[in-house]
Amino acid sequence: MQHDAHAHHERAVTSTWAMAVQATLHCLTGCAIGEVLGMVIGTALGWGDLPTLVLAIALAFFFGYALTLRGVLKADVGFRAAVRVALAADTLSIAVMELVDNGVLVLWPGAMDAGLDDLLFWGALAIALAVAFVVTTPVNKWMIGRGKGHAVVHQYHR
């Protein structure tokens, strides 16, 4: 019986670039909501780079997981099981997206010091999210092909 459960987790799934793009767009949506909100709050409150980044990353994970939870809960899955699905589906994708996104922002000269009314703030954030999308899409394709990531979520879609 335990062997069957292990085989289920290792099941290969046909993974297309379209599936990977869809999964990454889903991840990007949650990350962007959290990232923008965190950057706006931290910047508006005059926080330094580190607390602003920590808030943005925490909110990106929160909103990324929340979007997945919403869909899985609609499939009448219990809350604890839905949380496990969201963690399995999104953790690596969100982590890669946040690492790349925030890495671009930190390395972009002046981006972390730009105010909300500065085009540099919004331009750098948009470009950072776009770069993160490009880097994260192959990660999602690889995970889906191994029955992980958003492949886990798709079994709950009706």
DSSP file with accessible surface (Angstrom, degrees, kcal/mol):
  #  RESIDUE AA STRUCTURE BP1 BP2  ACC     N-H-->O    O-->H-N    N-H-->O    O-->H-N    TCO  KAPPA ALPHA  PHI   PSI    X-CA   Y-CA   Z-CA
    1    1 A M     >        0   0  192      0, 0.0     4,-1.7     0, 0.0     5,-0.2   0.000 360.0 360.0 360.0 -44.6    0.0    0.0    0.0
    2    2 A Q  H  >  +     0   0  171      1,-0.2     4,-2.1     2,-0.2     5,-0.2   0.888 360.0  56.2 -63.5 -35.3    2.8    2.4    0.9
    3    3 A H  H  > S+     0   0  140      1,-0.2     4,-2.6     2,-0.2    -1,-0.2   0.900 104.5  52.7 -62.9 -39.3    4.5    1.6   -2.4
    4    4 A D  H  > S+     0   0  104      2,-0.2     4,-2.2     1,-0.2    -1,-0.2   0.900 108.1  50.5 -63.0 -40.9    1.3    2.6   -4.3
    5    5 A A  H  X S+     0   0   50     -4,-1.7     4,-1.6     2,-0.2    -1,-0.2   0.915 111.3  48.5 -63.9 -40.9    1.2    6.0   -2.5
    6    6 A H  H  X S+     0   0  113     -4,-2.1     4,-1.4     1,-0.2    -2,-0.2   0.923 109.8  51.8 -65.4 -41.7    4.8    6.6   -3.4
    7    7 A A  H  < S+     0   0   47     -4,-2.6     4,-0.5     1,-0.2    -1,-0.2   0.889 105.5  56.4 -62.1 -37.7    4.2    5.7   -7.0
    8    8 A H  H >< S+     0   0   77     -4,-2.2     3,-0.9     1,-0.2    -1,-0.2   0.913 107.4  48.2 -60.3 -41.3    1.3    8.1   -7.1
    9    9 A H  H 3< S+     0   0  107     -4,-1.6    -1,-0.2     1,-0.2    -2,-0.2   0.777 113.1  47.4 -72.4 -25.0    3.6   11.0   -6.1
   10   10 A E  T 3< S+     0   0  105     -4,-1.4    -1,-0.2    -3,-0.2    -2,-0.2   0.373  80.5 133.2 -96.0   3.8    6.2   10.1   -8.7
   11   11 A R    <   -     0   0  119     -3,-0.9     2,-0.2    -4,-0.5    -3,-0.1  -0.320  55.9-127.9 -61.1 128.3    3.8    9.7  -11.5
   12   12 A A        -     0   0   81     -2,-0.1     2,-0.4   134,-0.1   134,-0.2  -0.538  23.9-161.6 -76.5 142.3    4.9   11.6  -14.7
   13   13 A V        -     0   0   43    132,-1.3     2,-0.3   131,-0.3   134,-0.2  -0.960  29.5-102.6-124.8 142.4    2.5   14.0  -16.2
   14   14 A T        -     0   0  118     -2,-0.4     2,-0.5   132,-0.1   132,-0.1  -0.510  43.5-163.5 -64.3 123.6    2.5   15.4  -19.7
   15   15 A S        -     0   0   21     -2,-0.3     2,-0.3   130,-0.1   126,-0.1  -0.960   9.3-176.3-118.0 121.2    3.8   18.9  -19.3
   16   16 A T     >  -     0   0   60     -2,-0.5     4,-2.1     1,-0.1     5,-0.1  -0.740  38.6-116.4-109.2 163.7    3.5   21.5  -22.0
   17   17 A W  H  > S+     0   0  146     -2,-0.3     4,-2.9     1,-0.2     5,-0.2   0.865 117.1  58.4 -65.2 -33.0    4.8   25.0  -22.1
   18   18 A A  H  > S+     0   0   72      2,-0.2     4,-2.4     1,-0.2    -1,-0.2   0.915 106.7  47.2 -62.9 -41.5    1.2   26.2  -22.1
   19   19 A M  H  > S+     0   0   49      2,-0.2     4,-2.5     1,-0.2    -1,-0.2   0.913 113.2  49.1 -63.8 -42.3    0.5   24.4  -18.8
   20   20 A A  H  X S+     0   0    0     -4,-2.1     4,-2.5     2,-0.2    -2,-0.2   0.908 110.9  49.4 -65.7 -40.0    3.7   25.9  -17.3
   21   21 A V  H  X S+     0   0   53     -4,-2.9     4,-2.9     2,-0.2     5,-0.2   0.928 111.3  49.9 -64.2 -43.4    2.8   29.4  -18.5
   22   22 A Q  H  X S+     0   0  114     -4,-2.4     4,-2.1     1,-0.2    -2,-0.2   0.932 112.7  46.4 -61.0 -45.7   -0.7   29.0  -16.9
   23   23 A A  H  X S+     0   0    2     -4,-2.5     4,-2.3     1,-0.2    -1,-0.2   0.908 113.9  48.5 -63.1 -39.9    0.8   27.8  -13.6
   24   24 A T  H  X S+     0   0    0     -4,-2.5     4,-3.4     2,-0.2    -2,-0.2   0.888 108.8  52.6 -70.5 -37.2    3.4   30.6  -13.6
   25   25 A L  H  X S+     0   0   84     -4,-2.9     4,-2.3     2,-0.2    -1,-0.2   0.904 109.2  50.8 -63.0 -39.0    0.7   33.2  -14.4
   26   26 A H  H  X S+     0   0   53     -4,-2.1     4,-1.7    -5,-0.2    -2,-0.2   0.949 114.0  43.9 -60.9 -47.4   -1.3   31.9  -11.4
   27   27 A C  H  X S+     0   0    1     -4,-2.3     4,-2.8     1,-0.2     5,-0.2   0.922 111.6  53.8 -63.4 -43.8    1.8   32.2   -9.2
   28   28 A L  H  X S+     0   0   35     -4,-3.4     4,-3.4     1,-0.2     5,-0.3   0.877 104.2  56.4 -60.7 -37.3    2.7   35.6  -10.7
   29   29 A T  H  X S+     0   0   72     -4,-2.3     4,-2.3     2,-0.2    -1,-0.2   0.962 112.3  39.6 -60.6 -52.5   -0.8   36.9   -9.8
   30   30 A G  H  X S+     0   0    0     -4,-1.7     4,-2.3     1,-0.2    34,-0.3   0.928 118.4  48.4 -63.3 -43.2   -0.5   36.1   -6.1
   31   31 A C  H  X S+     0   0    0     -4,-2.8     4,-3.5     1,-0.2     5,-0.2   0.915 111.2  49.9 -63.8 -43.0    3.1   37.1   -6.0
   32   32 A A  H  X S+     0   0   25     -4,-3.4     4,-2.9    -5,-0.2     5,-0.4   0.916 109.7  50.7 -64.7 -41.8    2.5   40.4   -7.7
   33   33 A I  H  X S+     0   0   76     -4,-2.3     4,-2.3    -5,-0.3     5,-0.2   0.964 118.3  38.5 -59.0 -51.3   -0.4   41.3   -5.4
   34   34 A G  H  X S+     0   0    0     -4,-2.3     4,-2.9    25,-0.2    26,-0.3   0.915 117.4  50.1 -65.9 -42.3    1.7   40.6   -2.3
   35   35 A E  H  X S+     0   0    0     -4,-3.5     4,-2.8    -5,-0.2     5,-0.2   0.943 114.1  43.1 -63.8 -49.5    4.9   42.1   -3.8
   36   36 A V  H  X S+     0   0   43     -4,-2.9     4,-3.0    -5,-0.2     5,-0.2   0.946 115.9  48.8 -63.2 -46.4    3.2   45.3   -4.9
   37   37 A L  H  X S+     0   0   71     -4,-2.3     4,-2.8    -5,-0.4     5,-0.2   0.930 113.6  47.1 -59.6 -45.4    1.3   45.6   -1.6
   38   38 A G  H  X S+     0   0    0     -4,-2.9     4,-2.8    -5,-0.2     5,-0.3   0.921 114.2  46.4 -63.4 -43.3    4.4   45.0    0.5
   39   39 A M  H  X S+     0   0    4     -4,-2.8     4,-2.5    -5,-0.2     5,-0.3   0.907 114.1  48.5 -66.2 -40.4    6.5   47.5   -1.5
   40   40 A V  H  X S+     0   0   41     -4,-3.0     4,-2.9    -5,-0.2     5,-0.2   0.946 114.8  44.3 -65.2 -47.1    3.8   50.1   -1.4
   41   41 A I  H  X S+     0   0   58     -4,-2.8     4,-2.2    -5,-0.2     6,-0.2   0.953 116.5  45.7 -62.8 -50.4    3.2   49.7    2.4
   42   42 A G  H  <>S+     0   0    0     -4,-2.8     5,-2.6    -5,-0.2     4,-0.3   0.911 117.1  44.3 -60.9 -42.0    7.0   49.6    3.2
   43   43 A T  H ><5S+     0   0   39     -4,-2.5     3,-1.3    -5,-0.3    -2,-0.2   0.930 112.8  50.9 -69.0 -44.3    7.7   52.6    1.0
   44   44 A A  H 3<5S+     0   0   69     -4,-2.9    -1,-0.2    -5,-0.3    -2,-0.2   0.852 112.2  47.6 -62.4 -34.1    4.7   54.6    2.2
   45   45 A L  T 3<5S-     0   0  107     -4,-2.2    -1,-0.3    -5,-0.2    -2,-0.2   0.444 113.6-118.5 -87.2  -0.8    5.8   54.0    5.8
   46   46 A G  T < 5 +     0   0   66     -3,-1.3    -3,-0.2    -4,-0.3    -2,-0.1   0.748  55.0 164.2  72.0  24.2    9.4   55.0    5.1
   47   47 A W      < -     0   0  110     -5,-2.6    -1,-0.2    -6,-0.2    -2,-0.0  -0.331  38.1-106.9 -69.8 159.8   10.7   51.5    6.1
   48   48 A G     >  -     0   0   43      1,-0.1     4,-1.8    -2,-0.0     5,-0.2  -0.141  38.3 -91.9 -76.7 177.2   14.2   50.4    5.1
   49   49 A D  H  > S+     0   0   72      1,-0.2     4,-2.8     2,-0.2     5,-0.2   0.915 118.8  51.3 -59.7 -48.8   15.0   47.9    2.4
   50   50 A L  H  > S+     0   0  127      1,-0.2     4,-2.7     2,-0.2     5,-0.2   0.950 112.1  42.7 -63.2 -51.2   15.1   44.8    4.6
   51   51 A P  H  > S+     0   0   62      0, 0.0     4,-2.4     0, 0.0    -1,-0.2   0.896 115.4  51.7 -63.6 -34.0   11.7   45.2    6.4
   52   52 A T  H  X S+     0   0    5     -4,-1.8     4,-2.6     2,-0.2    -2,-0.2   0.935 111.8  46.2 -65.4 -43.9   10.1   46.2    3.1
   53   53 A L  H  X S+     0   0   23     -4,-2.8     4,-2.8     2,-0.2     5,-0.2   0.912 111.6  51.5 -64.1 -42.5   11.4   43.1    1.3
   54   54 A V  H  X S+     0   0   86     -4,-2.7     4,-2.7    -5,-0.2     5,-0.2   0.937 112.6  45.7 -61.1 -45.5   10.4   40.8    4.2
   55   55 A L  H  X S+     0   0   39     -4,-2.4     4,-2.8    -5,-0.2     5,-0.2   0.936 113.2  49.8 -62.5 -45.6    6.9   42.2    4.1
   56   56 A A  H  X S+     0   0    0     -4,-2.6     4,-2.2   -18,-0.2    -2,-0.2   0.917 113.3  45.9 -61.6 -42.2    6.7   42.0    0.3
   57   57 A I  H  X S+     0   0   58     -4,-2.8     4,-2.4     2,-0.2     5,-0.2   0.930 112.5  50.1 -67.5 -44.6    7.9   38.4    0.4
   58   58 A A  H  X S+     0   0   56     -4,-2.7     4,-2.5    -5,-0.2    -2,-0.2   0.931 113.6  45.7 -60.5 -43.5    5.5   37.4    3.2
   59   59 A L  H  X S+     0   0   33     -4,-2.8     4,-2.9   -25,-0.2     5,-0.3   0.865 109.0  56.2 -69.6 -33.0    2.6   38.9    1.4
   60   60 A A  H  X S+     0   0    0     -4,-2.2     4,-2.4   -26,-0.3    -1,-0.2   0.934 110.9  43.7 -62.7 -45.6    3.6   37.3   -1.9
   61   61 A F  H  X S+     0   0   48     -4,-2.4     4,-2.8     2,-0.2     5,-0.3   0.935 113.9  52.0 -63.5 -44.6    3.5   33.8   -0.2
   62   62 A F  H  X S+     0   0  123     -4,-2.5     4,-2.5    -5,-0.2    -2,-0.2   0.950 115.2  39.2 -57.7 -52.4    0.3   34.7    1.5
   63   63 A F  H  X S+     0   0   53     -4,-2.9     4,-2.2   -33,-0.2    -1,-0.2   0.865 114.4  54.5 -70.5 -33.9   -1.6   35.8   -1.6
   64   64 A G  H  X S+     0   0    0     -4,-2.4     4,-1.5   -34,-0.3    -2,-0.2   0.955 114.3  40.5 -62.0 -48.6    0.0   33.0   -3.8
   65   65 A Y  H  X S+     0   0   45     -4,-2.8     4,-3.1     1,-0.2    -2,-0.2   0.893 111.9  57.5 -65.2 -39.7   -1.2   30.3   -1.3
   66   66 A A  H  X S+     0   0   35     -4,-2.5     4,-2.5    -5,-0.3    -1,-0.2   0.902 104.2  51.4 -61.3 -40.1   -4.6   32.1   -0.9
   67   67 A L  H  X S+     0   0   31     -4,-2.2     4,-1.5     2,-0.2    -1,-0.2   0.911 113.6  44.2 -64.4 -41.0   -5.3   32.0   -4.6
   68   68 A T  H  X S+     0   0    3     -4,-1.5     4,-2.5     2,-0.2     5,-0.2   0.927 111.8  53.1 -68.2 -44.0   -4.6   28.3   -4.7
   69   69 A L  H  X S+     0   0   30     -4,-3.1     4,-3.1     1,-0.2     5,-0.3   0.912 104.7  56.3 -56.4 -43.7   -6.6   27.6   -1.5
   70   70 A R  H  X S+     0   0  148     -4,-2.5     4,-1.4     1,-0.2    -1,-0.2   0.933 110.9  43.3 -55.8 -47.0   -9.6   29.4   -3.0
   71   71 A G  H  < S+     0   0   29     -4,-1.5     4,-0.5     2,-0.2    -1,-0.2   0.908 115.8  46.7 -67.8 -41.3   -9.7   27.1   -6.0
   72   72 A V  H ><>S+     0   0    0     -4,-2.5     3,-1.3     1,-0.2     5,-0.9   0.906 109.2  54.4 -70.8 -38.5   -9.0   23.9   -4.1
   73   73 A L  H ><5S+     0   0   63     -4,-3.1     3,-1.7     1,-0.3    -1,-0.2   0.845  99.2  62.9 -64.7 -29.5  -11.6   24.7   -1.4
   74   74 A K  T 3<5S+     0   0  150     -4,-1.4    -1,-0.3     1,-0.3    -2,-0.2   0.735  94.1  63.4 -64.6 -21.3  -14.2   25.2   -4.2
   75   75 A A  T < 5S-     0   0   13     -3,-1.3    -1,-0.3    -4,-0.5    -2,-0.2   0.182 122.4-107.4 -88.2  17.0  -13.7   21.5   -4.9
   76   76 A D  T < 5 +     0   0  127     -3,-1.7     2,-0.4     1,-0.2    -3,-0.2   0.822  67.7 152.7  60.8  36.0  -15.0   20.6   -1.5
   77   77 A V      < -     0   0   25     -5,-0.9    -1,-0.2    -4,-0.1    -2,-0.1  -0.758  51.2-103.9 -91.4 140.8  -11.6   19.7   -0.1
   78   78 A G     >  -     0   0   49     -2,-0.4     4,-2.8     1,-0.1     5,-0.2  -0.229  30.4-110.9 -61.4 156.6  -11.2   20.1    3.6
   79   79 A F  H  > S+     0   0  132      1,-0.2     4,-2.5     2,-0.2     5,-0.2   0.910 115.5  48.4 -59.8 -47.1   -9.2   23.1    4.8
   80   80 A R  H  > S+     0   0  194      1,-0.2     4,-2.0     2,-0.2    -1,-0.2   0.925 114.7  45.8 -61.1 -43.7   -6.2   21.1    6.2
   81   81 A A  H  > S+     0   0   28      1,-0.2     4,-2.3     2,-0.2    -1,-0.2   0.903 111.7  52.5 -65.7 -39.0   -6.0   19.1    3.0
   82   82 A A  H  X S+     0   0    0     -4,-2.8     4,-2.7     2,-0.2    -2,-0.2   0.893 107.3  52.0 -64.8 -38.2   -6.3   22.2    0.9
   83   83 A V  H  X S+     0   0   44     -4,-2.5     4,-2.7     2,-0.2     5,-0.2   0.929 109.2  50.1 -62.7 -43.7   -3.5   23.9    2.8
   84   84 A R  H  X S+     0   0  148     -4,-2.0     4,-2.5     1,-0.2    -2,-0.2   0.912 111.1  49.3 -61.0 -41.6   -1.3   20.8    2.1
   85   85 A V  H  X S+     0   0    9     -4,-2.3     4,-2.8     2,-0.2     5,-0.2   0.938 111.7  48.6 -62.8 -46.1   -2.2   21.0   -1.6
   86   86 A A  H  X S+     0   0    2     -4,-2.7     4,-2.5     2,-0.2     5,-0.4   0.921 112.1  48.6 -62.0 -43.4   -1.4   24.7   -1.8
   87   87 A L  H  X S+     0   0   79     -4,-2.7     4,-1.7     1,-0.2     5,-0.3   0.930 115.3  44.4 -62.1 -44.1    2.0   24.2    0.0
   88   88 A A  H  < S+     0   0   62     -4,-2.5    61,-0.6    -5,-0.2     4,-0.3   0.881 118.2  44.3 -66.8 -38.1    2.9   21.4   -2.4
   89   89 A A  H  < S+     0   0    0     -4,-2.8     4,-0.3    -5,-0.2    61,-0.2   0.857 126.1  22.4 -76.4 -35.9    1.7   23.2   -5.5
   90   90 A D  H  X S+     0   0    1     -4,-2.5     4,-3.1    -5,-0.2     5,-0.4   0.640  91.1  89.1-114.4 -16.8    3.2   26.7   -4.9
   91   91 A T  H  X S+     0   0   55     -4,-1.7     4,-2.6    -5,-0.4     5,-0.2   0.932  97.2  38.1 -57.7 -52.1    6.1   26.7   -2.5
   92   92 A L  H  > S+     0   0   78     -5,-0.3     4,-2.7    -4,-0.3     5,-0.3   0.935 118.1  50.5 -66.0 -42.7    8.9   26.2   -5.0
   93   93 A S  H  > S+     0   0    0     -4,-0.3     4,-2.5     1,-0.2    -2,-0.2   0.940 114.3  43.2 -60.8 -48.1    7.3   28.3   -7.7
   94   94 A I  H  X S+     0   0    0     -4,-3.1     4,-3.1     2,-0.2     5,-0.3   0.919 113.1  53.2 -65.1 -41.4    6.7   31.3   -5.3
   95   95 A A  H  X S+     0   0   39     -4,-2.6     4,-2.5    -5,-0.4    -2,-0.2   0.932 112.1  44.0 -61.3 -45.3   10.2   30.9   -3.8
   96   96 A V  H  X S+     0   0   29     -4,-2.7     4,-2.6     2,-0.2     5,-0.3   0.941 114.6  49.9 -63.9 -45.9   11.9   31.0   -7.2
   97   97 A M  H  X S+     0   0    0     -4,-2.5     4,-2.9    -5,-0.3     5,-0.2   0.927 113.8  44.8 -59.7 -44.4    9.7   33.9   -8.3
   98   98 A E  H  X S+     0   0    4     -4,-3.1     4,-2.5     2,-0.2     5,-0.4   0.891 111.4  52.5 -69.0 -38.6   10.4   35.9   -5.1
   99   99 A L  H  X S+     0   0  135     -4,-2.5     4,-1.8    -5,-0.3    -2,-0.2   0.951 117.2  38.3 -61.0 -47.4   14.2   35.2   -5.2
  100  100 A V  H  X S+     0   0   31     -4,-2.6     4,-2.6     2,-0.2     5,-0.2   0.954 117.5  49.4 -69.7 -49.0   14.5   36.4   -8.8
  101  101 A D  H  X S+     0   0    0     -4,-2.9     4,-2.1    -5,-0.3    -2,-0.2   0.946 117.1  39.7 -56.8 -52.5   12.0   39.3   -8.4
  102  102 A N  H  X S+     0   0   10     -4,-2.5     4,-2.6    -5,-0.2    -1,-0.2   0.843 111.7  58.3 -71.1 -30.4   13.6   40.7   -5.2
  103  103 A G  H  X S+     0   0   28     -4,-1.8     4,-2.3    -5,-0.4    -1,-0.2   0.922 107.2  47.6 -62.0 -43.3   17.1   40.0   -6.5
  104  104 A V  H  X S+     0   0   34     -4,-2.6     4,-1.7     1,-0.2    -2,-0.2   0.934 113.0  48.7 -62.3 -45.3   16.4   42.2   -9.6
  105  105 A L  H  < S+     0   0    8     -4,-2.1     7,-0.4    -5,-0.2     6,-0.2   0.907 112.5  47.2 -63.1 -41.9   15.0   45.0   -7.3
  106  106 A V  H  < S+     0   0   81     -4,-2.6    -1,-0.2     1,-0.2    -2,-0.2   0.895 116.2  44.3 -67.3 -37.8   17.9   44.9   -4.9
  107  107 A L  H  < S+     0   0  142     -4,-2.3    -1,-0.2    -5,-0.2    -2,-0.2   0.695  90.1  97.0 -81.4 -18.5   20.5   44.9   -7.8
  108  108 A W  S >X S-     0   0   84     -4,-1.7     3,-1.9    -5,-0.2     4,-0.5  -0.610  87.7-113.3 -74.3 117.7   18.7   47.7   -9.8
  109  109 A P  T 34 S-     0   0  112      0, 0.0    -1,-0.1     0, 0.0    -2,-0.1  -0.258  93.1  -3.9 -56.2 121.8   20.4   50.9   -8.9
  110  110 A G  T >> S+     0   0   36     -4,-0.2     4,-0.9     1,-0.1     3,-0.6   0.287  97.5 115.0  83.7  -9.8   18.0   53.2   -7.0
  111  111 A A  G X4 S+     0   0    5     -3,-1.9     3,-0.6     1,-0.2    -5,-0.1   0.904  77.2  47.5 -63.1 -41.6   15.0   50.9   -7.3
  112  112 A M  G 3< S+     0   0   29     -4,-0.5    -1,-0.2    -7,-0.4    -6,-0.1   0.703 114.9  47.2 -74.8 -16.7   14.7   50.2   -3.5
  113  113 A D  G <4 S+     0   0  131     -3,-0.6    -1,-0.2     2,-0.1    -2,-0.2   0.507  87.1 110.2 -99.8  -5.6   15.0   53.9   -2.8
  114  114 A A    <<  -     0   0    7     -4,-0.9     2,-0.1    -3,-0.6    -4,-0.0  -0.408  65.2-126.8 -72.7 145.3   12.5   55.1   -5.3
  115  115 A G    >   -     0   0   25     -2,-0.1     3,-1.9     1,-0.1     6,-0.4  -0.354  26.3-101.1 -85.5 170.4    9.2   56.5   -4.0
  116  116 A L  T 3  S+     0   0   54      1,-0.3     6,-0.1   -76,-0.1    -1,-0.1   0.745 123.3  54.0 -63.7 -23.4    5.7   55.5   -5.0
  117  117 A D  T 3  S+     0   0  157      4,-0.1     2,-0.5     5,-0.0    -1,-0.3   0.320  89.9  99.2 -93.8  11.0    5.5   58.5   -7.3
  118  118 A D    X>  -     0   0   67     -3,-1.9     4,-1.3     1,-0.1     3,-0.7  -0.834  68.2-145.1-103.8 129.4    8.7   57.6   -9.1
  119  119 A L  H 3> S+     0   0  144     -2,-0.5     4,-3.3     1,-0.2     5,-0.3   0.839 100.8  64.7 -59.3 -30.9    8.5   55.8  -12.5
  120  120 A L  H 3> S+     0   0   54      1,-0.2     4,-2.5     2,-0.2     5,-0.3   0.903  98.9  53.1 -59.5 -41.0   11.7   54.0  -11.5
  121  121 A F  H <> S+     0   0   10     -3,-0.7     4,-1.9    -6,-0.4    -1,-0.2   0.966 117.1  35.6 -57.7 -54.5    9.8   52.3   -8.6
  122  122 A W  H  X S+     0   0  107     -4,-1.3     4,-2.4     2,-0.2    -2,-0.2   0.882 118.5  50.6 -72.7 -38.0    7.0   51.0  -10.9
  123  123 A G  H  X S+     0   0   28     -4,-3.3     4,-2.6     2,-0.2     5,-0.2   0.936 112.6  45.6 -66.1 -45.7    9.2   50.3  -13.9
  124  124 A A  H  X S+     0   0    1     -4,-2.5     4,-2.8    -5,-0.3    -2,-0.2   0.908 113.4  50.6 -64.6 -40.2   11.8   48.3  -11.9
  125  125 A L  H  X S+     0   0    5     -4,-1.9     4,-2.4    -5,-0.3    -2,-0.2   0.931 111.6  47.6 -63.8 -43.5    9.0   46.3  -10.2
  126  126 A A  H  X S+     0   0   60     -4,-2.4     4,-2.1     2,-0.2    -2,-0.2   0.927 114.7  45.5 -63.8 -43.7    7.3   45.5  -13.5
  127  127 A I  H  X S+     0   0   80     -4,-2.6     4,-2.8     2,-0.2     5,-0.2   0.914 111.1  53.4 -67.7 -39.3   10.6   44.4  -15.1
  128  128 A A  H  X S+     0   0    0     -4,-2.8     4,-2.4     1,-0.2    -2,-0.2   0.919 110.5  47.0 -61.6 -42.9   11.5   42.4  -12.0
  129  129 A L  H  X S+     0   0   20     -4,-2.4     4,-2.3     2,-0.2    -1,-0.2   0.890 111.7  51.2 -66.3 -37.7    8.2   40.5  -12.1
  130  130 A A  H  X S+     0   0   53     -4,-2.1     4,-2.1     2,-0.2    -2,-0.2   0.924 111.0  47.3 -65.5 -43.4    8.6   39.9  -15.8
  131  131 A V  H  X S+     0   0   58     -4,-2.8     4,-2.3     1,-0.2     5,-0.2   0.928 111.4  51.7 -63.1 -42.3   12.1   38.5  -15.3
  132  132 A A  H  X S+     0   0    0     -4,-2.4     4,-2.5    -5,-0.2    -2,-0.2   0.897 107.7  52.7 -62.1 -38.8   10.8   36.3  -12.5
  133  133 A F  H  X S+     0   0   44     -4,-2.3     4,-2.0     2,-0.2    -1,-0.2   0.943 109.5  48.5 -60.5 -46.8    8.1   35.0  -14.7
  134  134 A V  H  < S+     0   0  101     -4,-2.1    -2,-0.2     1,-0.2    -1,-0.2   0.897 115.9  43.4 -63.1 -39.6   10.6   34.0  -17.4
  135  135 A V  H  X S+     0   0   65     -4,-2.3     4,-0.7     1,-0.2    -1,-0.2   0.876 115.2  48.6 -74.9 -35.0   12.8   32.2  -14.9
  136  136 A T  H  X S+     0   0    0     -4,-2.5     4,-2.4    -5,-0.2     5,-0.2   0.799  94.0  73.9 -79.8 -26.7   10.0   30.5  -13.0
  137  137 A T  H  X S+     0   0    9     -4,-2.0     4,-2.4     1,-0.2     5,-0.2   0.926  97.5  46.6 -57.3 -48.0    8.1   29.1  -16.1
  138  138 A P  H  > S+     0   0   60      0, 0.0     4,-2.4     0, 0.0    -1,-0.2   0.866 109.9  55.6 -63.3 -31.1   10.7   26.3  -16.8
  139  139 A V  H  X S+     0   0   34     -4,-0.7     4,-2.5    -3,-0.2    -2,-0.2   0.941 109.5  46.0 -63.2 -45.7   10.7   25.4  -13.1
  140  140 A N  H  X S+     0   0    0     -4,-2.4     4,-2.9     2,-0.2     5,-0.3   0.895 110.6  53.1 -65.6 -37.8    6.9   24.9  -13.2
  141  141 A K  H  X S+     0   0   56     -4,-2.4     4,-2.2    -5,-0.2    -1,-0.2   0.937 110.5  47.7 -62.0 -43.8    7.2   22.9  -16.4
  142  142 A W  H  X S+     0   0  136     -4,-2.4     4,-0.7     1,-0.2    -2,-0.2   0.932 113.9  46.6 -62.7 -45.1    9.7   20.6  -14.8
  143  143 A M  H ><>S+     0   0   10     -4,-2.5     5,-2.8     1,-0.2     3,-1.0   0.923 111.4  50.2 -65.9 -45.2    7.5   20.2  -11.7
  144  144 A I  H ><5S+     0   0    0     -4,-2.9     3,-2.2     1,-0.3  -131,-0.3   0.910 105.4  58.3 -59.7 -40.7    4.3   19.5  -13.6
  145  145 A G  H 3<5S+     0   0   16     -4,-2.2  -132,-1.3     1,-0.3    -1,-0.3   0.716 107.4  47.9 -62.4 -19.8    6.2   16.9  -15.7
  146  146 A R  T <<5S-     0   0  110     -3,-1.0    -1,-0.3    -4,-0.7    -2,-0.2   0.202 123.0-103.8-104.5  12.8    7.0   15.1  -12.4
  147  147 A G  T < 5S+     0   0   14     -3,-2.2    -3,-0.2     1,-0.2     2,-0.2   0.707  88.5 109.9  74.6  19.4    3.4   15.3  -11.1
  148  148 A K    > < +     0   0   78     -5,-2.8     3,-1.8    -6,-0.2    -1,-0.2  -0.505  57.1  24.7-114.5-175.8    4.3   18.0   -8.7
  149  149 A G  T >> S-     0   0    0    -61,-0.6     3,-1.7     1,-0.3     4,-0.7  -0.325 131.5  -2.9  61.7-134.6    3.5   21.7   -8.5
  150  150 A H  H 3> S+     0   0    9      1,-0.3     4,-2.0   -61,-0.2    -1,-0.3   0.650 121.9  76.1 -71.4 -10.2    0.3   22.7  -10.2
  151  151 A A  H <> S+     0   0   14     -3,-1.8     4,-0.7     1,-0.2    -1,-0.3   0.866  93.6  54.8 -62.3 -32.2   -0.2   19.1  -11.4
  152  152 A V  H X4 S+     0   0   27     -3,-1.7     3,-0.6     1,-0.2     4,-0.2   0.909 107.5  48.6 -66.5 -39.9   -1.3   18.5   -7.8
  153  153 A V  H >< S+     0   0    6     -4,-0.7     3,-2.3     1,-0.2     4,-0.4   0.885  99.9  66.0 -68.0 -38.4   -3.9   21.2   -8.0
  154  154 A H  H >< S+     0   0   59     -4,-2.0     3,-1.1     1,-0.3    -1,-0.2   0.764  88.0  66.8 -62.4 -22.5   -5.3   20.1  -11.3
  155  155 A Q  T << S+     0   0   94     -4,-0.7    -1,-0.3    -3,-0.6    -2,-0.2   0.703 101.1  51.5 -70.8 -12.7   -6.7   16.8   -9.8
  156  156 A Y  T <  S+     0   0   69     -3,-2.3    -1,-0.2    -4,-0.2     2,-0.2   0.472  84.9 105.6-101.1  -4.2   -9.1   19.0   -7.8
  157  157 A H    <         0   0   98     -3,-1.1   -85,-0.0    -4,-0.4   -86,-0.0  -0.568 360.0 360.0 -75.9 140.6  -10.5   21.0  -10.7
  158  158 A R              0   0  221     -2,-0.2    -2,-0.1     0, 0.0    -1,-0.0  -0.741 360.0 360.0-103.9 360.0  -14.0   20.0  -11.8
